[in-house]
């Protein structure tokens, strides 16, 4: 097929394809670091005292190199493979506003908070937000390259093996005690998203179901209820949607859901002497089971207290927020933030809160509507984006906070995906008029 514009889609030339390969490599580096390298290595670093690996510096190097490559590509050609689309104006304003507020409030924060704690928060916010925002601009190209998709599948297989071997083998209870070291949320979110990526790219109903069950067991071992419950719900909806026969779809969803509940109950109440999970630590009173049984939950009560403290702070600083206010108020203790999307209001003020939540929810709903009305099959990237964005939106509504950088991928990727699904054109490339197309064909272009 001739390169350039056609009536239905855009066909890149050889140079543009080489640039897309480079951008896809950078996307792979960002997601690989956050979904695979960081959770596994940081667990070993925290629990087994491995030498520290500065993941933030690696991310900065990757993003910095990407920006330099982009500038070099622009300097060497007259046309662009992608440009900043007008749909990205609002997301960009949101990102810049967050960075500006953090910079402005930095002197106040450092007068109360130690530098090492400040840098930890910055690495999760400014660096993380920016990395995922940029990844959202170039992600669509990566899913066109088989080696990248296959590499993510391999990452999922290795991650799953490590979790299951440590949790149920002779790994010394590595993942059983991960919550004591403050890394279990990061590990569980990373693994859940990596599992959704693998689930969206794997072919075959039986294989997909096997991946779903294996990932659910691993998430039980990682001990994050939000990650487990959201993955199970989103995974079941997705698996049911892939089956044309509604009766079979419902039966499969009920069957797999019942299996996961059964596994959770067995692992939560069964005696497992001689393994890393025992009845005292992982019994009926365990966090993964007691919510389902309607029993009292200390963690939920503590989060309600954090929510009340956060709402009180919002009342006093509703306009501009109070960046790291929960750390200042608790005298350096981390993790005292509001565990939902309201944390953005407390940290950055009402303007950023409405910019962030408004753009995220608006483009999420619009993306799902366009995707639902799309005739025929869509690419694997859009399937993954639907699962990924659903996870991030639900997590922010119920349990996650401003410390999670994953939603910022949605902030940039969703607006561009909406335009791409509507036009069939690559991100940022405007459709030419039919008159122009006819003229180009007449000239033999």
Phi, psi and omega in degrees: 000141182293138179290160179106210184269138168239178183291336185251326183205172183258130179252113183287151175276181186297320181293318179296323178296321179294323177293321179296324177298318179295311179300321180295324176297321177292320176300316180299321180295316181295309181291323178297319179295315186281326185266342186232301185293309185300307183297318182289317182287319181295327176297314178295324180294316182285317188273320185250010175059039172295160177300143184292134174247120184279089181294323181300318179294322177297318179296317179299318179296318180296311181294318178298317178296321178299316180296321178294319178296318179299316178296322179294319177298317180296325181287338185263358182218163180268329179251158183251144174291319173213153177225169180293118181277150181296338176291346180269359182300309180298312176301320179294318177300320179298313181297314180296322180296318179298314180298318181297316180295320178297318181294316181297321184270359182302313179303319179295318181296315184291345176282349180238334189245140178295150185299321182295322177292320178300316181292327177297316180293319179298321180295329179277338185256280184303309182292313181295314178303311183296319181297314182287328176298314180293321178300325179294337180282335188239002187295326186300328181289327187297326185282359173274351183251118186300322185295328179289314178298316180295325179294322177293323176298317179296320177301317180298317181298316180293314179301314180298316180298317180298315181297310184293321179295321180286324185280325187239001179254222182251036183279008176074021177073033185304312185273343175295327184256008185298330182294334181289346183249008173073019182245357187292326178294316180296319180294315183293317178297316180298316181291320180298316180292319177297324178292320177296322177297312180297318181298323183285341185254347182277141181263152174096129183296319182293316180294317177301316180296321179295318177298318180300313181294315180298317179294323179296318178297316179297322179290329173299318180291331181279349165072018173259113182294319180301313181298317180295308185296318181292319179298316181297314181295310182296318180296319179294317178298317180295313181297320178294324181291337181279351180259125183287321179285115185297322181296316178295321180299313180296317180297318179294317179298316179295318180296311180294320178297318178296322179297317179296317178298319178297314179298318179298320180291318179296313181291335183273343183229349182279150179281130181231056180296142180088358177242182182284348181246122182239169187295327183288320182276327188235036182272200183300331181279357185292151186299330183284346186247322193295332178294319179294332180270000178073021182270168183296140184230117182294321182297317179295320178298319180295322179291329175296321176295318177297321178297316179296318177297319180294319178296325177295320177294322179297320179299326181271340182223049188288335185279306184251355180073183178220093183299127182061026180298327180291330178284321177297314182294331180261012177059050173095359180277128180271162176089009183264016183283167173292132183266054171195188187294341178296343177299332177294324178294315181296321184281319193238356178095173188291326182295309180295323179301313181286327175297312183291303183295322180295311181293322180295308183290321181297309183287333176295311179296317181295320179298315179296323179294315179296320180295319180294328181271357181286126179277141180081183182278152177248165182294161180299332180297317183291327175296313178298317181297323178296316179291316181298310183293325176298317178299312183295316181297312181294322179296319179293325181290329189245333192210333186262170190227191179295344181285349179269125181270345185306320182297339182288343170296319179294325183302322180264325186285321184297312179301319180291323179294324177299312179295321181293319179293326181287321188257337185076009181259156176296159184303130175082358179261124183278142175292136173277155180291158180299328179296318178295319179299316180296321181295319180295321179293321180296326181276356180078022182288000000 
